[in-house]
């Protein structure tokens, strides 16, 4: 499992997908999230603006990313 580091208290889900290189744009992130293709801590997440905190695990297309600070 790879990890990404954030400087702030949290980051929004759409931004995590872009930062991790899973998607190329915010529009693409929005579509993937709305279609139920993204999981946060094992649960399907449909909110692009969901706050992601250090320790959360994002899953997309069989890949996992852990958010750290």
Secondary structure as UniProt FT lines:
FT   STRAND          2..5
FT   STRAND          10..12
FT   HELIX           13..19
FT   TURN            20..21
FT   HELIX           26..34
FT   TURN            35..36
FT   STRAND          38..40
FT   TURN            41..42
FT   STRAND          43..44
FT   TURN            48..49
FT   STRAND          51..53
FT   TURN            54..55
FT   STRAND          57..60
FT   TURN            61..62
FT   STRAND          63..68
//
